[in-house]
Amino acid sequence: MKAQALTYAEQYAAQEEAQRSKGDGRSSIHYPALFLFLGDKVASAIGPVLDGCERKWDNAGGIMALHAASACAEQAGDGSPSQPEYASRNRVQAEGGRKERVMGMALPETAGRDPRTVRQDIYREFHEDSRFLAAMNRSLRRLSNSIADYGRLYSSFDVIHLSIITRVDDPLNVLLPEVALLARAVLSQSFKSVQTDLYALINEREQGDNFGYSSSVGLAFLRELDGMQQTDYTLSAPLLVTEDGLSIPVAHGPSALFDLVYLLSDKNERGMMSSHGMDDNYEIIAHISLLKNRVRPATDTATGHGGYNNMTFKSGIRGSSGRQGYASAGFSAVRRPNRQIALAVLYHAFHYLAAKLQEGGAASLRERQALLGLSADSLRERAAALLPDEAGIEEMTGLMSHGRPSYSELKPLSLREAEALLFGDGGQAYFRSNFAEVTARRVADTDPAREWAAVLSAQEKAVPPLTFYQLAEWTAEQPGGGSVLHALRQHMAGLRAAILSAQEELEQLYAESVERQPFQRVPLLDKRTVRNFIHYLFAQLYSRKYELLRMESELALCLRYDAALEQLHAESKAKVQTMEALEEELHGLALASIGRTSETVDQNIMEYYRNVTEEVMRDIEARRGPGIFFSDRFLGSVSELLGQGNAAAAERLIELCRRELLTAEAFALPFEEELLRRANVAAAYDNREIVSREELFKRLYRSLEDEASINVRLFEYTQEHRHEEKYFFGDSSSEFLRYAFGADETTRIYRLGFVHEQRRSGIEKLNLMGGFHLEDLLYYRNGKVYYETYAASGYRLHGIAEEQLPELR
């Protein structure tokens, strides 16, 4: 049940996000974009980053990605290292054409190397083995040609935005300068300008037991990076290789290698680990790429609201000394809580249907007994119908008597003695064989459950229905309350008393003398008198036995009904308990899902969607008739569903919600309107102060800001040259974004901008911050002691010589 409900919620969320995003306007990028993922550890970022771009960009179909990762040790057919096969750690799960746009580029293998020298060994192997450079040149040229195939998607082909993404603790980033410079050199042959940014990911959660070594490798990279970003940084190397193996030098500088460097951690500036892991950082990369490369339409209503300017941002994060600072970012999104809504609707729909099943009709005890054939008259008639015809007793007069006793011999005897003298036990044997045993077999063949099945099935489809809720109540053994079982047992007690009384009367009659019986005596005709006595004997004794048999049969029949009622009660009670357990589980799932969202977005989901769900279901009943939910087109028989197991019941309920409820207009409100209605859903019930639109926007504004805290931990929360810019992604004409623009307009010390997108599904916020240096990073300060210790212990953490490295700050 839990797995089914969660799958349903995920499917609804995915479907809803896809549908709503179709109504959302998407941006386009101006110039082509290339993402270069460097290292084995960054493989998991490829899919999410490209997915983020495809969600945001209209022309994302032309995005290309290159994964520079460890190559296989085997030699390719042309004598160069083979391209990485995207299996196991390097496989990128993608749909259709996107998988074809992720190319591999072989670098030296990292597996099996000595961790003490792995970065140095990789660096040396790369520079000593020309096959790597030759393969990289081929890969980059193929990639450049592939980008050209998508030229029609972009406004201009003059510039390409190259974004390099790596993990700071990945040994392969020791080759970052060579990879970046070669990529830029090859791309420069097709584009007038290559704008290169670096995204360095710091995954502090995964360091685990290797925190010392991981920190040392990360710090080694950051130290090298600090050198690459110096204004006097130069690099010259024979990186371009022709098809004939000729090398051509490529030079850079003196200038910083990257236009901007973003440091992104899974620990934010408050020191808290993100519950989303690195996912927010992948969103940040996609959003920054869009921010820097977005086509602003002429009709953009956000014009004048502070669009992004790369030169302004770079200038803002450069200190007074001219030293270029590093940047970081934070991301938050407030979207319609689709998963939580789906689970809330599932619970409320179940609760509504369970309440309908419990209502039933107000049947009296007499009506209940009549429905099940348990009234006193019904039981008497049913028992009488089981007995052979009473006329068969007349046939007993033809039984052969023992000898020919005279009336004078019978006269002094009791009726029991007279019957014995006349027939021995023949009369009793005949009655037993032709009446009692026949009746007993008919009683034994009676199956109340089978008789009730059709009746109860029809009543379950009636309006109002008769369900296992009512049956559990009707069949409970309790005085009063309309229990048919209690009434049946009272009737059985009366039958037992009547049977006992009839048995006593029969015994008294048997004990009376023949002489005192009122039958016709014929003087001088002894045989006629005896024959008259025999007729009297059977008429009096066996008619009473026949009535006694009817009562005993009725009691036996009642016992079978009693057992059937107990069984019906057990089955009905079990179904009631199953319904209660299912409702409790669905309630728990709904509450648990809501508990994982932010305070502003998840408020009143249960209360609001209870009203919406019930309103939609009542509307369906009004249009299609009462009891429609228990028709075959919808749920059908809930009793039968529960008999098939919880999974079957859950599946039908989920299908009902998916097909009939969640498609209603009440579930298609724009994000802001839905949020405001939820905020005020309880006001009409307990007279709480209504949440104003402004108060709601204030909460939403604060929630977005709090969750978009910068994803890097600094030693000083507000460093000297901190520069901030904040951008909303959404409909700039919406009431919320108009509120956001004026919220702290007179006091804000940061740049605020909007990326206008026609959007109904939610709002996103990207906070940019820069101006800090590596020594401001807590990760850098903490890792420094490990780095120095490992270096002093013989670890070779760099490819280049110590004198080429910048001073360790």
Buried (B, 14 or more C-beta within 10 A) or exposed (E): BEEBBBEBBEBBBEBBBEEBBEEBEBBBBBBBBBBBBBBBBBBBBBBBBBBBBBBBBEBBEBBBBBBBBBBEEEEBEEEBBBBBEBEEEBBBEBEEEBBEBBBBBBBBBBEEBEBBBBBBBBBBBBBEEBBBBBBBBBBBBEBBEBBEEBEEBBEEBEBBBBBBBBBBBBBBBBBBBBBBBBBBBBBBEBBEEBBBBBBBBBBBEBBEEEBBBBBBBBBBBBBBBBBBBBEEBEBEBEBBBEEEEEBEEBEBBEBBBBBBBBBBBBBBBEEEEBEEBBBBBBBBBBBBBBBBBBBBEEEBBBBEBBBBBBEBBBEBBBBEEEEBBBBBBBBBBBBBBBBBBBBBBBBBBBBBBBEBBBEBEEBEBEEBBBBBBBBBEEBBEBBEEBBBEBEBBEEBEEBEBEEEBEBEBBBEBBBBBBBBBBBEEBBBEBBBEBBBEBBBEBBEEBEBBEBBEEEBEEBBBEEBBBBBBBBBBBBBEEEEEBBBBBBBBEBBEEBBEBBEEBBEEBEEBBEEBBEEBEBEBEEEEBEBBBBBBBBBBBBBBBEBBBBBBBBBBBBBBBEBBBEBBEEBBEBBBBBBEBBEEBBEBBBEBBBEBBEEBBEBBBBBBBBBBBBBBBEBBEEBBEEBEEBBBBEEEBBBBBBEBBBEEBEEBBBBBBEBBBEBBBEBEBBBBBBBEBBBBBBBBBEEEEEEEEBEBEEBBBBBBEBBBBBBBBBBBBBEEEBEBBBBBBBBBBBBEBBBBEBBBEBEEEEEEBBBBBBBBBBBBBBBBBBBBBBBBBEBBBBBBBBBEBBEEBBEEEBBBBBEEEEEBBEBE
